[in-house]
Amino acid sequence: MNDAFAFPYPIPEYGAEAYWAACNEERLVMQRCAACGKFRWHPSPLCTHCSDERFTWAPLSGRGKITTWTVITHPVHPAAVTRVPYVVAQIELDEQPGLNLISNLIDVDPDRIAFDAPVAVTFVTHPAGQKLPMFRLAR
């Protein structure tokens, strides 16, 4: 990913620092409610299921399935000029029904993507140094 222009990257905001720090260690983690045990994404001060405020940062398997996707064919940022087409996908993580991440699906022919195809996380380093979770079709 050595484009002349770099895609913008997430800047850890209040409450998400642990997530991005784990990504830099090539670990996928998410808040898990201490009361009901449900995972929640995006990080938030209260559980979206039971409203409890207690949580831990729990590891995830990094495995899931594609629930929907789009193929970006027109560059919307100078960094995208050399990347199109690229795929943005919604991944439902194995740990919990309805637990979704939006990310890039990499190293795939867009014509070979299918609903419910299994995927696994991989981490790609942005030129600024932050590791980003992306997904590949599982083998």
ABEGO torsion letter per residue (X at the ends): XBBABBBBBBBBBBGAAAAAAAAAAGBBBBBBBAAAGBBBOBBBABBAAAGBABBBBBBBAGBBBBABBBBBABBABAAAAAAOBBBBBBBBBAABBGBBBBBBBBGBBAAABBBGBBBBBBBBBBAAGBBBBBBBBBX
